Amino acid sequence: MGSVVVGVFNQRPVFLRDIARIEDGPEEPADYVLMGHGMAVGSNPAPPVSPAVTITVSKRKGTNAIQIAEKVIHKVNP
């Protein structure tokens, strides 16, 4: 990961390690999320509680919220 070239300055490559702190691995989780299915499952039995992931996305001023949502959905469901 330290050999990623992000630009050129004075005809020399600038590596990601030159401008950013690179750490291996994710941090320890601070919170856990579970999703309960309850009666909405109907005839399709599912575990009463499943692990879940929460993704927070915010749009920037002047951007199109519909386009942002479509891009997020495309990334999550390739």
Secondary structure, 3 states (H helix, E strand, C coil): CCCCEEEEECCEEEEHHHHCCCCCCCCCCCCCCEEECHHHHCCCCCCCEEECCCCCCCCCCCCCHHHHHHHHHHHHCC
